[in-house]
Structures are given as C-alpha cells and as structure tokens.
Amino acid sequence: MRFSDYMSEWLYGNEGYYASYRPIGKKGDFYTAVSTSKFFGGAIANHIIKRLDEGFLRGDSLICEIGAHHGYLLADIIEFLHTLRPQLLQTLRFGIVERFENLRNAQQSYFDESFGNAVMLEHYSDLSQLDEASVFFIANEIFDAFPCELFYKGKIAQVKNHEITFDIDDPEISGLAEKYKQDRGEIAVGYESFADAMAKCAKRFEFMSFDYGELAARSDFSIRVYQEHQTFPLFDEALNRSEAFGKSDITYDVNFTHVKEVYESQGIKCAQYATQLVALVEMGILDLLAMLKEHAEDEIYTQELEKVKILITPSLMGERFKMIRFVKE
C-alpha cells in the first residue's frame, strides 16, 4: 500500500493508535501542551472572551474542539470561561468533532464527571454534520496526525510487510514537492478536503491550531515514532515497525505553508502565525497567572508557574510549537 494508507491504518484503523483511548503525559508516549498545564486552555478561553467582546463571535457561538482525545482541553477552556465570565456558560455551546464512538463515550463520561448537568456536550463524527452561524474551532496537534506520503527523489513510498520502498510515480505529489522545494520528506494528504469541509460548515468562524513544525518544509525526513517518551526516526534500525504499528504514535513536522495555502485557497484568511510562546503571552497567560497569585497559596502558584514555564520557555515548548489562526468572515 501507499505510505499514506499505511499511516492511516497505523493511526485510525480498527486496531489503530487513536482508535482507542491512549493516556497522554507521564503515563503515555508523549506530553502535549494540554497535559502540561490547564493554563494552556485558560489562555484560549481568555482569547475567546476577547473575540466575543470584539463582536467577531456571537454570544451563542459553538466552541468546538477537533480531535479532542479525552476532552481535557475543551474542559479546561470551559473551566476558565466559568471563572472569567460565568454568564457565558448560559449562552455558548460546546462540542467535539470525534470520529470514534468509544472516544466520544469517554469524552462524555469525563464531561459528566466534571460538569454534571451544567454543560451540555454536543458530539459530531465529522465536520460535514455542522451548519453553524458562528464557531470557534480549536485543535491541538492535529495537522501532524494527517496521513502523509513519503517522497524521495521523484518517487513516493509504498509499504509491504512494514518494509518501505520508493518506487511509485505520483505527478500530484511530485508537483507539491517541487512547489515546496523538497527532494525528500513528508507531504501531507488530506489538508485540502479538511479545509473545504470547514469552509462549508460555518458562515463565520475562527480556527486556532497548535502544532510542531515550520513555515518551510524540512530538507529531510522528520517522521518519527513515540514510544514511552522515547523518539525513534521511522528509518531507525532500532525501531521494529511491525511491533510499533498501531501501538505507538507516529508523527512528522508540519509544513505550515502547505496548511496556510490550502485555507487561503478557500478564501479563508490566515490571521496569525506565531510561536507558542508569543501566542500564549499575547492571549494573556501571564495575566491569568497574576490572577492566580492574588487568590491562591504560594505553593499552588509556584506549581502552576513551573508548568506554564514549560509551555513558553523557548528551548522547551515555547518556540518548537507554533500557533496558526484562520478567520472566515
């Protein structure tokens, strides 16, 4: 099969990595911003309030996470909205786009435990089920989970018995490789249909996403596997691909120019591209910490400060992760 089909099976097949609940954080294969600090969601909540006050988002907007895993990020956003502007929980709606039924059930259970009847969670298996007037979409590490083709000197890869060979001609992928000045590396598949579906599902929206990558494609392969906080390049001899298949996460660096151009082709404006450090500071994460300092014990404040430092320190998550934000008006 083509590598993109192999990666799709690895992540989303019946026995795929994301087809069942996987722990993230200390007990999982990797950390994310969500598993690091609740203030990640708090900064996003602060931004949502700003966009409501500016009049871009309506008071009855849908706040919708795409690919929510356990639902922690959306729950953190709701928790901070309640703290900062509690009346918004009476007007805003909250939803998750999740293709897997077992994950939808886990998310619903978590929301029931966290909020009881105070928050009604809406579930959608696909963007095509939405027809909204005003939406704020949020996603964390979604674009690096799209299947990709592996490209090397004019050929794309196929996989047989977990062995990878480069011997397929694909003019479309070769055209993208030439466009992005790649003679090797990953070329994502599916961004186009994803942006098209989002463009059709809401009259007005803002979409914010955080991911690991750069504005330019890398000049080599970045595709890698995460196993219990260890990282293995896909072509590493120490990695047994047949054993890792479906049991460990597989990912690659995002080419944000590809993402940006796909959305712009739909008439959707790229409002901002920034490092996670810049984005979170601009969205007020330090102001939220200052509020905590006024109302919490020193020990609690110090604990949360150390977590936030991981999010914004340049050598940790601060510059390695990027935020991209799109607006349809």
Contacts in CASP RR format, 6 or more apart in sequence:
PFRMAT RR
TARGET T0000
AUTHOR 0000-0000-0000
METHOD contacts of the structure
MODEL  1
MRFSDYMSEWLYGNEGYYASYRPIGKKGDFYTAVSTSKFFGGAIANHIIK
RLDEGFLRGDSLICEIGAHHGYLLADIIEFLHTLRPQLLQTLRFGIVERF
ENLRNAQQSYFDESFGNAVMLEHYSDLSQLDEASVFFIANEIFDAFPCEL
FYKGKIAQVKNHEITFDIDDPEISGLAEKYKQDRGEIAVGYESFADAMAK
CAKRFEFMSFDYGELAARSDFSIRVYQEHQTFPLFDEALNRSEAFGKSDI
TYDVNFTHVKEVYESQGIKCAQYATQLVALVEMGILDLLAMLKEHAEDEI
YTQELEKVKILITPSLMGERFKMIRFVKE
1 9 0 8 1.000
1 158 0 8 1.000
1 159 0 8 1.000
1 160 0 8 1.000
2 149 0 8 1.000
2 156 0 8 1.000
2 157 0 8 1.000
2 158 0 8 1.000
2 159 0 8 1.000
2 168 0 8 1.000
3 147 0 8 1.000
3 148 0 8 1.000
3 149 0 8 1.000
3 150 0 8 1.000
3 156 0 8 1.000
3 157 0 8 1.000
3 158 0 8 1.000
3 159 0 8 1.000
3 164 0 8 1.000
4 147 0 8 1.000
4 148 0 8 1.000
4 149 0 8 1.000
4 189 0 8 1.000
5 147 0 8 1.000
6 159 0 8 1.000
7 147 0 8 1.000
7 148 0 8 1.000
7 250 0 8 1.000
8 147 0 8 1.000
9 16 0 8 1.000
10 16 0 8 1.000
10 17 0 8 1.000
10 245 0 8 1.000
10 246 0 8 1.000
10 250 0 8 1.000
11 17 0 8 1.000
11 18 0 8 1.000
11 145 0 8 1.000
11 147 0 8 1.000
11 246 0 8 1.000
11 249 0 8 1.000
11 250 0 8 1.000
12 18 0 8 1.000
12 19 0 8 1.000
12 99 0 8 1.000
13 19 0 8 1.000
15 246 0 8 1.000
16 246 0 8 1.000
17 246 0 8 1.000
17 247 0 8 1.000
17 248 0 8 1.000
17 249 0 8 1.000
17 250 0 8 1.000
18 100 0 8 1.000
18 103 0 8 1.000
18 145 0 8 1.000
19 100 0 8 1.000
19 102 0 8 1.000
20 100 0 8 1.000
20 102 0 8 1.000
20 103 0 8 1.000
21 69 0 8 1.000
21 70 0 8 1.000
21 102 0 8 1.000
21 103 0 8 1.000
21 106 0 8 1.000
22 28 0 8 1.000
22 29 0 8 1.000
22 69 0 8 1.000
22 249 0 8 1.000
24 30 0 8 1.000
24 31 0 8 1.000
24 32 0 8 1.000
24 34 0 8 1.000
24 35 0 8 1.000
24 69 0 8 1.000
24 70 0 8 1.000
25 31 0 8 1.000
25 32 0 8 1.000
25 35 0 8 1.000
28 228 0 8 1.000
28 229 0 8 1.000
29 226 0 8 1.000
29 227 0 8 1.000
29 228 0 8 1.000
29 229 0 8 1.000
29 248 0 8 1.000
29 249 0 8 1.000
30 226 0 8 1.000
30 229 0 8 1.000
30 249 0 8 1.000
31 229 0 8 1.000
32 140 0 8 1.000
32 141 0 8 1.000
33 40 0 8 1.000
33 140 0 8 1.000
33 210 0 8 1.000
33 276 0 8 1.000
33 311 0 8 1.000
33 317 0 8 1.000
33 321 0 8 1.000
34 40 0 8 1.000
34 41 0 8 1.000
34 69 0 8 1.000
34 72 0 8 1.000
34 73 0 8 1.000
34 76 0 8 1.000
34 140 0 8 1.000
35 72 0 8 1.000
36 307 0 8 1.000
36 310 0 8 1.000
36 311 0 8 1.000
36 317 0 8 1.000
37 304 0 8 1.000
37 307 0 8 1.000
37 308 0 8 1.000
37 310 0 8 1.000
37 311 0 8 1.000
38 76 0 8 1.000
38 79 0 8 1.000
38 80 0 8 1.000
38 304 0 8 1.000
39 285 0 8 1.000
39 288 0 8 1.000
39 289 0 8 1.000
39 304 0 8 1.000
39 307 0 8 1.000
39 308 0 8 1.000
39 311 0 8 1.000
40 73 0 8 1.000
40 76 0 8 1.000
40 280 0 8 1.000
40 285 0 8 1.000
40 311 0 8 1.000
41 73 0 8 1.000
41 76 0 8 1.000
41 77 0 8 1.000
41 80 0 8 1.000
42 76 0 8 1.000
42 77 0 8 1.000
42 79 0 8 1.000
42 80 0 8 1.000
42 285 0 8 1.000
42 288 0 8 1.000
43 279 0 8 1.000
43 280 0 8 1.000
43 283 0 8 1.000
43 284 0 8 1.000
43 285 0 8 1.000
43 288 0 8 1.000
44 73 0 8 1.000
44 77 0 8 1.000
44 138 0 8 1.000
44 208 0 8 1.000
44 283 0 8 1.000
45 76 0 8 1.000
45 77 0 8 1.000
45 78 0 8 1.000
45 79 0 8 1.000
45 80 0 8 1.000
45 81 0 8 1.000
45 84 0 8 1.000
46 80 0 8 1.000
46 84 0 8 1.000
46 283 0 8 1.000
46 284 0 8 1.000
46 285 0 8 1.000
46 287 0 8 1.000
46 288 0 8 1.000
47 208 0 8 1.000
47 283 0 8 1.000
47 284 0 8 1.000
48 57 0 8 1.000
48 63 0 8 1.000
48 77 0 8 1.000
48 81 0 8 1.000
48 136 0 8 1.000
49 81 0 8 1.000
49 84 0 8 1.000
49 85 0 8 1.000
49 88 0 8 1.000
50 283 0 8 1.000
51 57 0 8 1.000
51 136 0 8 1.000
51 206 0 8 1.000
52 58 0 8 1.000
52 59 0 8 1.000
52 61 0 8 1.000
52 88 0 8 1.000
56 204 0 8 1.000
56 206 0 8 1.000
56 327 0 8 1.000
56 329 0 8 1.000
57 134 0 8 1.000
57 136 0 8 1.000
57 206 0 8 1.000
58 133 0 8 1.000
58 134 0 8 1.000
59 88 0 8 1.000
59 91 0 8 1.000
59 92 0 8 1.000
59 134 0 8 1.000
60 91 0 8 1.000
60 92 0 8 1.000
60 93 0 8 1.000
60 134 0 8 1.000
61 92 0 8 1.000
61 93 0 8 1.000
61 132 0 8 1.000
61 134 0 8 1.000
61 135 0 8 1.000
61 136 0 8 1.000
62 92 0 8 1.000
62 93 0 8 1.000
62 94 0 8 1.000
62 95 0 8 1.000
62 122 0 8 1.000
62 130 0 8 1.000
62 132 0 8 1.000
62 134 0 8 1.000
62 135 0 8 1.000
62 136 0 8 1.000
63 74 0 8 1.000
63 77 0 8 1.000
63 78 0 8 1.000
63 92 0 8 1.000
63 93 0 8 1.000
63 94 0 8 1.000
63 95 0 8 1.000
63 135 0 8 1.000
63 136 0 8 1.000
63 138 0 8 1.000
64 94 0 8 1.000
64 95 0 8 1.000
64 96 0 8 1.000
64 97 0 8 1.000
64 124 0 8 1.000
64 130 0 8 1.000
64 135 0 8 1.000
64 136 0 8 1.000
64 137 0 8 1.000
64 138 0 8 1.000
65 71 0 8 1.000
65 73 0 8 1.000
65 74 0 8 1.000
65 95 0 8 1.000
65 96 0 8 1.000
65 97 0 8 1.000
65 137 0 8 1.000
65 138 0 8 1.000
65 139 0 8 1.000
66 96 0 8 1.000
66 97 0 8 1.000
66 127 0 8 1.000
66 137 0 8 1.000
66 138 0 8 1.000
66 139 0 8 1.000
66 142 0 8 1.000
67 96 0 8 1.000
67 97 0 8 1.000
67 98 0 8 1.000
67 139 0 8 1.000
67 142 0 8 1.000
68 74 0 8 1.000
68 96 0 8 1.000
68 97 0 8 1.000
68 98 0 8 1.000
68 103 0 8 1.000
68 107 0 8 1.000
69 103 0 8 1.000
70 103 0 8 1.000
70 106 0 8 1.000
70 107 0 8 1.000
70 110 0 8 1.000
71 96 0 8 1.000
71 107 0 8 1.000
71 110 0 8 1.000
71 111 0 8 1.000
72 110 0 8 1.000
73 138 0 8 1.000
73 140 0 8 1.000
74 94 0 8 1.000
74 95 0 8 1.000
74 96 0 8 1.000
74 138 0 8 1.000
75 110 0 8 1.000
75 111 0 8 1.000
75 114 0 8 1.000
75 115 0 8 1.000
77 138 0 8 1.000
78 89 0 8 1.000
78 94 0 8 1.000
78 115 0 8 1.000
78 119 0 8 1.000
79 114 0 8 1.000
80 288 0 8 1.000
81 88 0 8 1.000
81 89 0 8 1.000
81 92 0 8 1.000
82 88 0 8 1.000
82 89 0 8 1.000
89 118 0 8 1.000
89 119 0 8 1.000
93 120 0 8 1.000
93 122 0 8 1.000
94 119 0 8 1.000
94 120 0 8 1.000
94 121 0 8 1.000
94 122 0 8 1.000
95 121 0 8 1.000
95 122 0 8 1.000
95 123 0 8 1.000
95 124 0 8 1.000
96 104 0 8 1.000
96 107 0 8 1.000
96 121 0 8 1.000
96 122 0 8 1.000
96 123 0 8 1.000
96 124 0 8 1.000
97 124 0 8 1.000
97 125 0 8 1.000
97 126 0 8 1.000
97 127 0 8 1.000
97 130 0 8 1.000
98 104 0 8 1.000
98 107 0 8 1.000
98 123 0 8 1.000
98 124 0 8 1.000
98 125 0 8 1.000
99 125 0 8 1.000
99 126 0 8 1.000
104 123 0 8 1.000
104 125 0 8 1.000
107 121 0 8 1.000
107 123 0 8 1.000
108 121 0 8 1.000
108 123 0 8 1.000
111 119 0 8 1.000
111 121 0 8 1.000
124 130 0 8 1.000
126 197 0 8 1.000
127 194 0 8 1.000
127 197 0 8 1.000
127 198 0 8 1.000
127 200 0 8 1.000
127 201 0 8 1.000
128 197 0 8 1.000
128 200 0 8 1.000
128 201 0 8 1.000
129 201 0 8 1.000
130 201 0 8 1.000
130 202 0 8 1.000
131 201 0 8 1.000
131 202 0 8 1.000
132 201 0 8 1.000
132 202 0 8 1.000
132 203 0 8 1.000
132 205 0 8 1.000
133 202 0 8 1.000
133 203 0 8 1.000
133 204 0 8 1.000
134 202 0 8 1.000
134 203 0 8 1.000
134 204 0 8 1.000
134 205 0 8 1.000
135 201 0 8 1.000
135 202 0 8 1.000
135 204 0 8 1.000
135 205 0 8 1.000
135 206 0 8 1.000
136 205 0 8 1.000
136 206 0 8 1.000
136 207 0 8 1.000
136 208 0 8 1.000
137 198 0 8 1.000
137 205 0 8 1.000
137 206 0 8 1.000
137 207 0 8 1.000
137 208 0 8 1.000
138 207 0 8 1.000
138 208 0 8 1.000
138 209 0 8 1.000
139 207 0 8 1.000
139 208 0 8 1.000
139 209 0 8 1.000
139 210 0 8 1.000
140 209 0 8 1.000
140 210 0 8 1.000
140 211 0 8 1.000
141 210 0 8 1.000
141 211 0 8 1.000
141 212 0 8 1.000
141 251 0 8 1.000
142 209 0 8 1.000
142 211 0 8 1.000
143 188 0 8 1.000
143 191 0 8 1.000
143 209 0 8 1.000
143 211 0 8 1.000
143 254 0 8 1.000
143 259 0 8 1.000
144 211 0 8 1.000
144 212 0 8 1.000
144 213 0 8 1.000
144 251 0 8 1.000
144 252 0 8 1.000
144 253 0 8 1.000
144 254 0 8 1.000
145 251 0 8 1.000
146 188 0 8 1.000
146 189 0 8 1.000
146 190 0 8 1.000
146 191 0 8 1.000
146 194 0 8 1.000
147 188 0 8 1.000
147 189 0 8 1.000
147 190 0 8 1.000
148 186 0 8 1.000
148 187 0 8 1.000
148 188 0 8 1.000
148 189 0 8 1.000
148 223 0 8 1.000
148 252 0 8 1.000
149 156 0 8 1.000
149 157 0 8 1.000
149 170 0 8 1.000
149 173 0 8 1.000
149 186 0 8 1.000
149 187 0 8 1.000
149 189 0 8 1.000
150 156 0 8 1.000
150 157 0 8 1.000
150 164 0 8 1.000
150 166 0 8 1.000
150 185 0 8 1.000
150 186 0 8 1.000
150 221 0 8 1.000
150 223 0 8 1.000
151 157 0 8 1.000
151 173 0 8 1.000
151 174 0 8 1.000
151 177 0 8 1.000
151 182 0 8 1.000
151 183 0 8 1.000
151 184 0 8 1.000
151 185 0 8 1.000
151 186 0 8 1.000
151 187 0 8 1.000
152 166 0 8 1.000
152 183 0 8 1.000
152 184 0 8 1.000
152 185 0 8 1.000
153 166 0 8 1.000
153 183 0 8 1.000
153 184 0 8 1.000
154 166 0 8 1.000
154 169 0 8 1.000
154 174 0 8 1.000
154 177 0 8 1.000
154 183 0 8 1.000
155 166 0 8 1.000
155 167 0 8 1.000
155 168 0 8 1.000
155 169 0 8 1.000
156 166 0 8 1.000
156 168 0 8 1.000
156 169 0 8 1.000
156 170 0 8 1.000
156 173 0 8 1.000
157 164 0 8 1.000
157 165 0 8 1.000
157 166 0 8 1.000
157 168 0 8 1.000
158 164 0 8 1.000
158 165 0 8 1.000
158 167 0 8 1.000
158 168 0 8 1.000
159 165 0 8 1.000
161 242 0 8 1.000
162 241 0 8 1.000
162 242 0 8 1.000
162 245 0 8 1.000
164 234 0 8 1.000
164 235 0 8 1.000
173 187 0 8 1.000
176 187 0 8 1.000
176 258 0 8 1.000
177 183 0 8 1.000
177 187 0 8 1.000
180 187 0 8 1.000
180 216 0 8 1.000
180 217 0 8 1.000
180 255 0 8 1.000
180 257 0 8 1.000
180 258 0 8 1.000
181 216 0 8 1.000
181 217 0 8 1.000
182 217 0 8 1.000
182 219 0 8 1.000
183 219 0 8 1.000
184 219 0 8 1.000
184 220 0 8 1.000
184 221 0 8 1.000
185 217 0 8 1.000
185 218 0 8 1.000
185 220 0 8 1.000
185 221 0 8 1.000
185 222 0 8 1.000
185 223 0 8 1.000
186 221 0 8 1.000
186 222 0 8 1.000
186 223 0 8 1.000
186 252 0 8 1.000
186 253 0 8 1.000
186 255 0 8 1.000
187 255 0 8 1.000
187 258 0 8 1.000
188 254 0 8 1.000
188 255 0 8 1.000
188 258 0 8 1.000
191 258 0 8 1.000
191 259 0 8 1.000
191 262 0 8 1.000
192 262 0 8 1.000
192 265 0 8 1.000
194 262 0 8 1.000
195 262 0 8 1.000
195 263 0 8 1.000
195 265 0 8 1.000
195 266 0 8 1.000
195 268 0 8 1.000
196 266 0 8 1.000
198 205 0 8 1.000
198 207 0 8 1.000
198 266 0 8 1.000
198 268 0 8 1.000
199 266 0 8 1.000
199 267 0 8 1.000
199 268 0 8 1.000
199 328 0 8 1.000
202 328 0 8 1.000
203 328 0 8 1.000
204 328 0 8 1.000
204 329 0 8 1.000
205 327 0 8 1.000
205 328 0 8 1.000
206 271 0 8 1.000
206 325 0 8 1.000
206 326 0 8 1.000
206 327 0 8 1.000
206 328 0 8 1.000
207 325 0 8 1.000
207 326 0 8 1.000
207 327 0 8 1.000
208 323 0 8 1.000
208 324 0 8 1.000
208 325 0 8 1.000
209 323 0 8 1.000
209 324 0 8 1.000
209 325 0 8 1.000
210 276 0 8 1.000
210 279 0 8 1.000
210 321 0 8 1.000
210 322 0 8 1.000
210 323 0 8 1.000
211 254 0 8 1.000
211 256 0 8 1.000
211 321 0 8 1.000
211 322 0 8 1.000
211 324 0 8 1.000
212 251 0 8 1.000
212 253 0 8 1.000
212 254 0 8 1.000
212 320 0 8 1.000
212 321 0 8 1.000
212 322 0 8 1.000
213 253 0 8 1.000
213 254 0 8 1.000
213 255 0 8 1.000
213 256 0 8 1.000
213 320 0 8 1.000
213 321 0 8 1.000
213 322 0 8 1.000
214 253 0 8 1.000
214 254 0 8 1.000
214 255 0 8 1.000
214 256 0 8 1.000
214 322 0 8 1.000
215 255 0 8 1.000
215 256 0 8 1.000
215 257 0 8 1.000
215 260 0 8 1.000
215 273 0 8 1.000
216 255 0 8 1.000
216 257 0 8 1.000
217 255 0 8 1.000
217 257 0 8 1.000
217 258 0 8 1.000
218 253 0 8 1.000
218 255 0 8 1.000
221 233 0 8 1.000
221 234 0 8 1.000
221 235 0 8 1.000
221 252 0 8 1.000
222 252 0 8 1.000
222 253 0 8 1.000
223 233 0 8 1.000
223 234 0 8 1.000
223 250 0 8 1.000
223 251 0 8 1.000
223 252 0 8 1.000
224 231 0 8 1.000
224 232 0 8 1.000
224 233 0 8 1.000
224 234 0 8 1.000
224 250 0 8 1.000
224 251 0 8 1.000
224 252 0 8 1.000
225 231 0 8 1.000
225 232 0 8 1.000
225 233 0 8 1.000
225 234 0 8 1.000
225 239 0 8 1.000
225 241 0 8 1.000
225 244 0 8 1.000
225 248 0 8 1.000
225 249 0 8 1.000
225 250 0 8 1.000
226 232 0 8 1.000
226 248 0 8 1.000
226 249 0 8 1.000
226 250 0 8 1.000
226 251 0 8 1.000
227 244 0 8 1.000
227 248 0 8 1.000
232 238 0 8 1.000
232 239 0 8 1.000
232 244 0 8 1.000
233 239 0 8 1.000
234 241 0 8 1.000
234 250 0 8 1.000
244 250 0 8 1.000
254 322 0 8 1.000
256 273 0 8 1.000
256 322 0 8 1.000
256 324 0 8 1.000
259 324 0 8 1.000
260 270 0 8 1.000
260 273 0 8 1.000
260 324 0 8 1.000
263 270 0 8 1.000
263 326 0 8 1.000
264 270 0 8 1.000
267 328 0 8 1.000
268 326 0 8 1.000
268 327 0 8 1.000
268 328 0 8 1.000
269 326 0 8 1.000
269 327 0 8 1.000
269 328 0 8 1.000
269 329 0 8 1.000
270 324 0 8 1.000
270 325 0 8 1.000
270 326 0 8 1.000
271 325 0 8 1.000
271 326 0 8 1.000
271 327 0 8 1.000
272 279 0 8 1.000
272 323 0 8 1.000
272 324 0 8 1.000
272 325 0 8 1.000
273 322 0 8 1.000
273 323 0 8 1.000
273 324 0 8 1.000
273 325 0 8 1.000
274 282 0 8 1.000
274 322 0 8 1.000
274 323 0 8 1.000
275 314 0 8 1.000
275 318 0 8 1.000
275 319 0 8 1.000
275 321 0 8 1.000
275 322 0 8 1.000
275 323 0 8 1.000
276 311 0 8 1.000
276 312 0 8 1.000
276 317 0 8 1.000
276 318 0 8 1.000
276 319 0 8 1.000
276 320 0 8 1.000
276 321 0 8 1.000
276 322 0 8 1.000
276 323 0 8 1.000
277 311 0 8 1.000
277 312 0 8 1.000
277 313 0 8 1.000
277 314 0 8 1.000
277 318 0 8 1.000
277 319 0 8 1.000
278 323 0 8 1.000
279 323 0 8 1.000
280 311 0 8 1.000
280 312 0 8 1.000
280 318 0 8 1.000
281 312 0 8 1.000
285 308 0 8 1.000
285 311 0 8 1.000
285 312 0 8 1.000
286 308 0 8 1.000
289 301 0 8 1.000
289 304 0 8 1.000
289 305 0 8 1.000
289 308 0 8 1.000
292 300 0 8 1.000
292 301 0 8 1.000
292 304 0 8 1.000
293 301 0 8 1.000
296 304 0 8 1.000
309 316 0 8 1.000
310 316 0 8 1.000
310 317 0 8 1.000
311 317 0 8 1.000
311 318 0 8 1.000
312 318 0 8 1.000
END
